[in-house]
Amino acid sequence: MTKPTTAQIQARHDKDELKQLKQENKMLRIENEFLKKLDALDHEKSAHEKP
């Protein structure tokens, strides 16, 4: 088995990092949607509580 080149190691690292960043981005999008809905519910609740 031949030793991987520096470029191959870097490419693998970049691919792993891209995969991780895509997953992190997906989680942040989900969190953002959740927070938007939570904020909307809070505004709705506040509107109903006002006399």
QUICOR-V944782 format. One record per residue. N is the residue number from 1. PHI is phi as a letter, one per 30 degrees, with the letter a starting at -180 (NA if undefined). Layout:
N:PHI ; N:PHI
This chain:
1:NA ; 2:d ; 3:d ; 4:d ; 5:d ; 6:e ; 7:d ; 8:d ; 9:d ; 10:d ; 11:d ; 12:d ; 13:d ; 14:d ; 15:d ; 16:d ; 17:d ; 18:d ; 19:d ; 20:d ; 21:d ; 22:d ; 23:d ; 24:d ; 25:d ; 26:d ; 27:d ; 28:d ; 29:d ; 30:d ; 31:d ; 32:d ; 33:d ; 34:d ; 35:d ; 36:d ; 37:d ; 38:d ; 39:d ; 40:d ; 41:d ; 42:d ; 43:d ; 44:d ; 45:d ; 46:d ; 47:d ; 48:d ; 49:d ; 50:d ; 51:d
